[in-house]
Amino acid sequence: MNLQFSDEKVFYQELFRAFATRFLLVSAAAKAAAETSKKLKHAAQSRLGQSSFIIAFRQYSKHLS
């Protein structure tokens, strides 16, 4: 196996950094989607009007894609 790193320790440090970064990005996206989902539910339940519901739905759909 031909590694680009000088030794195993550096390889595992870089691997850990990559996984940690990915985990933080996914966690942040999930949190944002959950908060937007709450806004969408609130707009629908409180009958704030069709425009508020549409705006909340658009924000929610952006987080899903």
Distance bins in CASP14 RR format, pairs under 12 A and 6 or more apart:
PFRMAT RR
TARGET T0000
AUTHOR 0000-0000-0000
RMODE 2
METHOD distances of the structure
MODEL  1
1 8 0 0 0 0 0 1 0 0 0 0 0
1 11 0 0 0 0 0 1 0 0 0 0 0
2 11 0 0 0 0 0 1 0 0 0 0 0
3 9 0 0 0 0 0 1 0 0 0 0 0
3 10 0 0 0 0 1 0 0 0 0 0 0
3 11 1 0 1 0 0 0 0 0 0 0 0
3 12 0 0 0 0 0 1 0 0 0 0 0
3 14 0 0 0 0 0 1 0 0 0 0 0
3 15 0 0 0 0 0 1 0 0 0 0 0
4 10 0 0 0 0 1 0 0 0 0 0 0
4 11 0 0 0 0 1 0 0 0 0 0 0
4 14 0 0 0 0 1 0 0 0 0 0 0
5 11 1 0 1 0 0 0 0 0 0 0 0
5 12 0 0 0 0 1 0 0 0 0 0 0
5 13 0 0 0 0 1 0 0 0 0 0 0
5 14 1 0 0 1 0 0 0 0 0 0 0
5 15 0 0 0 0 1 0 0 0 0 0 0
6 13 0 0 0 0 0 1 0 0 0 0 0
6 14 0 0 0 0 0 1 0 0 0 0 0
7 13 0 0 0 0 1 0 0 0 0 0 0
7 14 0 0 0 0 0 1 0 0 0 0 0
8 14 0 0 0 0 0 1 0 0 0 0 0
8 15 0 0 0 0 0 1 0 0 0 0 0
9 15 0 0 0 0 0 1 0 0 0 0 0
9 16 0 0 0 0 0 1 0 0 0 0 0
10 16 0 0 0 0 0 1 0 0 0 0 0
10 17 0 0 0 0 0 1 0 0 0 0 0
11 17 0 0 0 0 0 1 0 0 0 0 0
11 18 0 0 0 0 0 1 0 0 0 0 0
12 18 0 0 0 0 0 1 0 0 0 0 0
12 19 0 0 0 0 0 1 0 0 0 0 0
13 19 0 0 0 0 0 1 0 0 0 0 0
13 20 0 0 0 0 0 1 0 0 0 0 0
14 20 0 0 0 0 0 1 0 0 0 0 0
14 21 0 0 0 0 0 1 0 0 0 0 0
15 21 0 0 0 0 0 1 0 0 0 0 0
15 22 0 0 0 0 0 1 0 0 0 0 0
16 22 0 0 0 0 0 1 0 0 0 0 0
16 23 0 0 0 0 0 1 0 0 0 0 0
17 23 0 0 0 0 0 1 0 0 0 0 0
17 24 0 0 0 0 0 1 0 0 0 0 0
18 24 0 0 0 0 0 1 0 0 0 0 0
18 25 0 0 0 0 0 1 0 0 0 0 0
19 25 0 0 0 0 0 1 0 0 0 0 0
19 26 0 0 0 0 0 1 0 0 0 0 0
20 26 0 0 0 0 0 1 0 0 0 0 0
20 27 0 0 0 0 0 1 0 0 0 0 0
21 27 0 0 0 0 0 1 0 0 0 0 0
21 28 0 0 0 0 0 1 0 0 0 0 0
22 28 0 0 0 0 0 1 0 0 0 0 0
22 29 0 0 0 0 0 1 0 0 0 0 0
23 29 0 0 0 0 0 1 0 0 0 0 0
23 30 0 0 0 0 0 1 0 0 0 0 0
24 30 0 0 0 0 0 1 0 0 0 0 0
24 31 0 0 0 0 0 1 0 0 0 0 0
25 31 0 0 0 0 0 1 0 0 0 0 0
25 32 0 0 0 0 0 1 0 0 0 0 0
26 32 0 0 0 0 0 1 0 0 0 0 0
26 33 0 0 0 0 0 1 0 0 0 0 0
27 33 0 0 0 0 0 1 0 0 0 0 0
27 34 0 0 0 0 0 1 0 0 0 0 0
28 34 0 0 0 0 0 1 0 0 0 0 0
28 35 0 0 0 0 0 1 0 0 0 0 0
28 63 0 0 0 0 0 1 0 0 0 0 0
29 35 0 0 0 0 0 1 0 0 0 0 0
29 36 0 0 0 0 0 1 0 0 0 0 0
29 62 0 0 0 0 0 1 0 0 0 0 0
29 63 1 0 0 1 0 0 0 0 0 0 0
29 64 0 0 0 0 1 0 0 0 0 0 0
29 65 0 0 0 0 0 1 0 0 0 0 0
30 36 0 0 0 0 0 1 0 0 0 0 0
30 37 0 0 0 0 0 1 0 0 0 0 0
30 63 0 0 0 0 1 0 0 0 0 0 0
30 64 0 0 0 0 0 1 0 0 0 0 0
31 37 0 0 0 0 0 1 0 0 0 0 0
31 38 0 0 0 0 0 1 0 0 0 0 0
31 63 0 0 0 0 1 0 0 0 0 0 0
32 38 0 0 0 0 0 1 0 0 0 0 0
32 39 0 0 0 0 0 1 0 0 0 0 0
32 59 0 0 0 0 1 0 0 0 0 0 0
32 60 0 0 0 0 0 1 0 0 0 0 0
32 62 0 0 0 0 1 0 0 0 0 0 0
32 63 1 0 1 0 0 0 0 0 0 0 0
32 64 0 0 0 0 0 1 0 0 0 0 0
33 39 0 0 0 0 0 1 0 0 0 0 0
33 40 0 0 0 0 0 1 0 0 0 0 0
33 59 0 0 0 0 1 0 0 0 0 0 0
33 60 1 0 0 1 0 0 0 0 0 0 0
33 61 0 0 0 0 0 1 0 0 0 0 0
33 62 0 0 0 0 1 0 0 0 0 0 0
33 63 1 1 0 0 0 0 0 0 0 0 0
33 64 1 0 0 1 0 0 0 0 0 0 0
33 65 0 0 0 0 0 1 0 0 0 0 0
34 40 0 0 0 0 0 1 0 0 0 0 0
34 41 0 0 0 0 0 1 0 0 0 0 0
34 60 0 0 0 0 0 1 0 0 0 0 0
34 63 0 0 0 0 1 0 0 0 0 0 0
34 64 0 0 0 0 0 1 0 0 0 0 0
35 41 0 0 0 0 0 1 0 0 0 0 0
35 42 0 0 0 0 0 1 0 0 0 0 0
35 56 0 0 0 0 0 1 0 0 0 0 0
35 59 0 0 0 0 1 0 0 0 0 0 0
35 60 0 0 0 0 1 0 0 0 0 0 0
35 63 0 0 0 0 1 0 0 0 0 0 0
36 42 0 0 0 0 0 1 0 0 0 0 0
36 43 0 0 0 0 0 1 0 0 0 0 0
36 55 0 0 0 0 0 1 0 0 0 0 0
36 56 1 0 0 1 0 0 0 0 0 0 0
36 57 0 0 0 0 1 0 0 0 0 0 0
36 58 0 0 0 0 1 0 0 0 0 0 0
36 59 1 0 1 0 0 0 0 0 0 0 0
36 60 1 0 1 0 0 0 0 0 0 0 0
36 61 0 0 0 0 1 0 0 0 0 0 0
36 62 1 0 0 1 0 0 0 0 0 0 0
36 63 1 0 1 0 0 0 0 0 0 0 0
36 64 0 0 0 0 1 0 0 0 0 0 0
37 43 0 0 0 0 0 1 0 0 0 0 0
37 44 0 0 0 0 0 1 0 0 0 0 0
37 56 0 0 0 0 1 0 0 0 0 0 0
37 57 0 0 0 0 0 1 0 0 0 0 0
37 59 0 0 0 0 1 0 0 0 0 0 0
37 60 1 0 1 0 0 0 0 0 0 0 0
37 61 0 0 0 0 0 1 0 0 0 0 0
37 62 0 0 0 0 0 1 0 0 0 0 0
37 63 0 0 0 0 1 0 0 0 0 0 0
37 64 0 0 0 0 1 0 0 0 0 0 0
38 44 0 0 0 0 0 1 0 0 0 0 0
38 45 0 0 0 0 0 1 0 0 0 0 0
38 46 0 0 0 0 0 1 0 0 0 0 0
38 56 0 0 0 0 1 0 0 0 0 0 0
38 59 0 0 0 0 0 1 0 0 0 0 0
38 60 0 0 0 0 1 0 0 0 0 0 0
38 63 0 0 0 0 0 1 0 0 0 0 0
39 45 0 0 0 0 0 1 0 0 0 0 0
39 46 0 0 0 0 0 1 0 0 0 0 0
39 48 0 0 0 0 0 1 0 0 0 0 0
39 52 0 0 0 0 1 0 0 0 0 0 0
39 53 0 0 0 0 0 1 0 0 0 0 0
39 55 0 0 0 0 1 0 0 0 0 0 0
39 56 1 0 1 0 0 0 0 0 0 0 0
39 57 0 0 0 0 1 0 0 0 0 0 0
39 58 0 0 0 0 0 1 0 0 0 0 0
39 59 1 0 0 1 0 0 0 0 0 0 0
39 60 1 0 0 1 0 0 0 0 0 0 0
39 63 0 0 0 0 0 1 0 0 0 0 0
40 46 0 0 0 0 0 1 0 0 0 0 0
40 48 0 0 0 0 0 1 0 0 0 0 0
40 52 0 0 0 0 1 0 0 0 0 0 0
40 53 1 0 0 1 0 0 0 0 0 0 0
40 54 0 0 0 0 0 1 0 0 0 0 0
40 55 0 0 0 0 1 0 0 0 0 0 0
40 56 1 0 1 0 0 0 0 0 0 0 0
40 57 1 0 1 0 0 0 0 0 0 0 0
40 58 0 0 0 0 1 0 0 0 0 0 0
40 59 1 0 0 1 0 0 0 0 0 0 0
40 60 1 0 1 0 0 0 0 0 0 0 0
40 61 0 0 0 0 1 0 0 0 0 0 0
40 62 0 0 0 0 0 1 0 0 0 0 0
40 63 0 0 0 0 0 1 0 0 0 0 0
40 64 0 0 0 0 0 1 0 0 0 0 0
41 48 0 0 0 0 0 1 0 0 0 0 0
41 53 0 0 0 0 0 1 0 0 0 0 0
41 56 0 0 0 0 1 0 0 0 0 0 0
41 57 0 0 0 0 0 1 0 0 0 0 0
41 60 0 0 0 0 1 0 0 0 0 0 0
42 48 1 0 0 1 0 0 0 0 0 0 0
42 49 0 0 0 0 0 1 0 0 0 0 0
42 52 0 0 0 0 1 0 0 0 0 0 0
42 53 0 0 0 0 1 0 0 0 0 0 0
42 56 1 0 0 1 0 0 0 0 0 0 0
42 60 0 0 0 0 0 1 0 0 0 0 0
43 49 1 0 0 1 0 0 0 0 0 0 0
43 50 0 0 0 0 1 0 0 0 0 0 0
43 51 0 0 0 0 1 0 0 0 0 0 0
43 52 1 0 1 0 0 0 0 0 0 0 0
43 53 1 0 1 0 0 0 0 0 0 0 0
43 54 0 0 0 0 1 0 0 0 0 0 0
43 55 1 0 0 1 0 0 0 0 0 0 0
43 56 1 0 1 0 0 0 0 0 0 0 0
43 57 0 0 0 0 1 0 0 0 0 0 0
43 58 0 0 0 0 0 1 0 0 0 0 0
43 59 0 0 0 0 0 1 0 0 0 0 0
43 60 0 0 0 0 1 0 0 0 0 0 0
44 50 0 0 0 0 0 1 0 0 0 0 0
44 52 0 0 0 0 1 0 0 0 0 0 0
44 53 1 0 1 0 0 0 0 0 0 0 0
44 54 0 0 0 0 0 1 0 0 0 0 0
44 55 0 0 0 0 0 1 0 0 0 0 0
44 56 1 0 0 1 0 0 0 0 0 0 0
44 57 0 0 0 0 1 0 0 0 0 0 0
44 60 0 0 0 0 0 1 0 0 0 0 0
45 52 0 0 0 0 0 1 0 0 0 0 0
45 53 0 0 0 0 0 1 0 0 0 0 0
45 56 0 0 0 0 0 1 0 0 0 0 0
46 52 0 0 0 0 1 0 0 0 0 0 0
46 53 0 0 0 0 1 0 0 0 0 0 0
46 56 0 0 0 0 0 1 0 0 0 0 0
47 53 0 0 0 0 1 0 0 0 0 0 0
48 54 0 0 0 0 0 1 0 0 0 0 0
48 55 0 0 0 0 1 0 0 0 0 0 0
48 56 0 0 0 0 1 0 0 0 0 0 0
49 55 0 0 0 0 1 0 0 0 0 0 0
49 56 0 0 0 0 0 1 0 0 0 0 0
50 56 0 0 0 0 0 1 0 0 0 0 0
50 57 0 0 0 0 0 1 0 0 0 0 0
51 57 0 0 0 0 0 1 0 0 0 0 0
51 58 0 0 0 0 0 1 0 0 0 0 0
52 58 0 0 0 0 0 1 0 0 0 0 0
52 59 0 0 0 0 0 1 0 0 0 0 0
53 59 0 0 0 0 0 1 0 0 0 0 0
53 60 0 0 0 0 0 1 0 0 0 0 0
54 60 0 0 0 0 0 1 0 0 0 0 0
54 61 0 0 0 0 0 1 0 0 0 0 0
55 61 0 0 0 0 0 1 0 0 0 0 0
55 62 0 0 0 0 0 1 0 0 0 0 0
56 62 0 0 0 0 0 1 0 0 0 0 0
56 63 0 0 0 0 0 1 0 0 0 0 0
57 63 0 0 0 0 0 1 0 0 0 0 0
57 64 0 0 0 0 0 1 0 0 0 0 0
58 64 0 0 0 0 0 1 0 0 0 0 0
58 65 0 0 0 0 0 1 0 0 0 0 0
59 65 0 0 0 0 0 1 0 0 0 0 0
END
